[in-house]
Amino acid sequence: RANPQEALDLLTKLSAAFEPRRRWLVASSSTVGISPDRATNEDSCGALQRRVFGAAGHDNLMVACVADGMGGMARGEDASQAAVRGFLDFAASAAQSANARVIEALEGKSGGCTFTGVICDAERVVVAHVGDTRAYLISDRLVQQLTEDHSMVMMLVKMGVIPLEAAHNHPDSNKVMRALGSNRTMPPDYVDTLEITVRPNDRIVIMSDGVWGAIVPSDLELMLLAGQPVQDMADALVRSALKAGSTDNATALVLLYEEREAL
């Protein structure tokens, strides 16, 4: 008969055996900003991790997103919350589901939200993006911006009217060209999608323009490379946006991919 310590060790091993080899750690932080005219945080974010069982074992499916509401007060808040709920509850088309929820929440009023979300199935990650929220990949001490802003400023950059360096803090930086809720049926390619493959210790960071628009790009890159625990990184990004004087809502969501050795 096993003594209590041996029994505890056995239970610990059994528990570890049923834990998925691959998982995502997630953390978020958000603030209304420092503007006295903004009483409501129109940003929303969410994450949902589901355990998936199969013949090869079991892993975690992570769905996470950030939405930045537009339209003012409750309309922007309702739109961003509806987009997040629709994406997390996705069935076949997560982006279409999010857009439909936004249309329903607005009840015929003007408004909408920018949106960036990820569906992570082990090392395979699909990114969906509309507007000027952003997703970054941090891998091998390199930072890659995964999304391209659907904004007036980025259009000016692509047309050669202004250099990329002039885009940061441009007067038209808040003008977006695409948003969820703008079209009941979204045109083809309205939502940018891409697929990437991640490795252990890679991070994906999703943020609203209240974060990346406030922090100097070189400083933002250093923060993303700092390697802090996920909650510390999310908090640091939002604090830095406030310190930089961000009057916009600011939200950061950090995902870290982990893989443990098989038992």
N, C-alpha and C positions, 0 to 999 in steps of 0.2 A: 504494500500500500504506500502510495506517495505521501511524503510529508507536505505540510502546507506550502512551503517554499517551492518544492518541486511541482506541486499542483498549479501554483501561480505562474511559474515559468512555462508550463505546458499551455495554460490558457492564453498567455501572452503570445506564444508562438502560433497557436491556432487563430487568434485574432489577427495577427499580422498576415497569416496565410490568406485570409479572406479580404484583406485590403487590396485595392487595385494597385498594380505595379506603376501605373502612370496616373498622375493627377495634376490638377491646376490649383495653385493657391491664388486667392483673389482678395483684393482690398480696394476700398474707394474712399474718396473724400470730396466734399462739395461745400460751396459757400455762395451766399447771395451777392458778394462783392461789397465794395465800400461806398457805392453811390447812395446818397440819401433818398434818391428818387426810385430806388428799387426795393420794394417791400417784399417781393415774392421771388423765390428761386425757381426760374422756369427750366432749369436743367433737371434731368432725371437720369438715373443709371440703374442697372440691375444685372444680376448674374444668377445663373441656375446651373447646378451640377447634377447630372443624372448618372447613375451607375448602369452600365450596359453589360449584360452577361451574354456570353457566346461560347462556342466550342473551344476557342483558343484561350478562354479565361474571361476576365472581366476588367473593364476600364471605365473611365469617367468621360462623359460627354459634357463639355462646358459650353454654355451659351451666355454671352455677356454683351452689354451695349451701353452707349451714352447717347442721349438725345438732348438737343438744345432748343427749347421752345421759342416760337415767334408769335407775335400777335398781341402781346401785352397782357400782363396780369394773368387771370385765370385761364385765358385761352391758350397761352403759351405753355403754362403748367399742365393743363389738361392734355394738350397735344403731345408733349414729351412723355408724360406718364402713359398715355395710350400706346405710343409707339413702343415703349419698353415692354409693356404687358403683351402687346401683339407679337413682338419678336421672341420673347421668352416662351410664349405659348404656341410657337410655330408648329404647323402640321407639314405642309408641303413647301410653301414659299414663305419664308420668314419675313422678307422685306414687304411682300404684298400684304401679308397679314398685319404688319405694323402700319402700313399706309391705310388700310381699311379701318383699323382701330382709330387712327387720327381723324379720318373723315367723319366717322361716327361720333367721336368726342366733340368735334367742332360744331356739330348740329347746324351746318350751313353758314356759320360765321367764318370770316377770314382768319387765317392763322396757319400754323404748321410747325414743323421742327426740322432741324438738321439732325443727322443720325449716322452713327457708325457702330456696327455690331460684328461680332465674331461667333462662329460655330466651330468649336475645337473638338475633333474626334481623335483622341490620342495626339499623334504628331501632325496630323492633317488639320489645317486651319483654313476656313473660308471666311473672307472679309466682305461685308456689304456696307456701302457708303453712299450717302447723299448729303451734300452741303459742305460745311466747313468744320465740322468736328473732325478729329484726326485720329489715326492709329499709327503707332510706331512699333517697330520690331527692334529689340536689342539682343544681338547675338554676336558672340566672339568679339566683344569690346567694340562693336560697330553699331551705330544707330541708323536705321532705315525708315524713312517716312513711307508708309504703305499706301496712304490715300492721297489723292490730289483734290485740293479745294475746288468746289464748284462755286466760285466767287467772282465778282467783278474784277477784283485785283488780279486774280490768277489769269483771267481772260486777258487783261492788259499785259501781263508778263508774257503769255504765249503769243500775243500779237506783236511783241517787241516794242510796245509803247513805253514800258518802264522795265528796268532791270529787276531781277529777283531780289536783290538787296534792298530795293525801295519798297517792296511789298509789305514788310513788317511795319506796323503802325501807319499804314496808308490811310488817308481820310475816308476812303470807300471800303475799308476792310470789313465792315459789317454788312455789306450788300451781297447776298447769296443768289445764285442763279437757279438752284434746285433745292427742293425741300419736300419732305413727306407732308401730305395733306394738300398739296397744290393741284393734284390731278386725281380724280376718282379712279381712273384707270391709267397707270403709269405707262408712258411710251417705252418701247424696247430700248434697252441700254440706259434707261434713266437712272437706275441704280448701278453704280460701279461695283463689280465683284471681282475678286481675285482669290487664288488659292496658294498657300505657302506651306512649307514643311518646317516644323520647328524641331529643335533638339533639346535635351535636358539642360536646364538652367537658362533657356531663352525666356525673354519677357515680351509681352505685348502690353503697351500702354495706350489707352484710349482717353482722349481729353477734349473738352469743349474749347472754343476759341477764347474763352475767358482766361484759360491757362496759357496756351501757346502764344496767344496774341499779346500777352502782357510780359512774358519773359523773353529776354534777348536770346535769339537762336543759339548762340554759342554757349550761353549759360544753361539753356534747356538741355542741350546735348550732354554737358557735364553732369547734370542732375540725373539724366537717364542712365548714365554709365556708372553712377555711384555705387550700385550694387546693394542698396539698403534693403531691409525686409520690406515686403510689399506694402504693409500699412504705413511704414515710415516714409516710403517713397511717395505714396499718394498724398499723405499729409504735407510733405515737404513741397511738392509741386503746387498745391493750393496755397500754402503759406507764402511761397515765393511770388505767386501771382498777386496776392494781396499786398505784399511788400512793394511790388512794382507799381502799385496803384490801380489795379484792375477794378474798373467800375462795373464790369459785366459779371454775370454768374460764372463761376469757375468750378469745374468738375474734373476729377482725374480718377481713372479706374486702372488698376495694375494687375496683370496676370503673370504668374510664374509657373513654367512647366517643370514638373519634377518627375523623375523616373527612378525607382528604387530597384536594387538587385533582386532577382528572383530567388526565392527561398530554396 
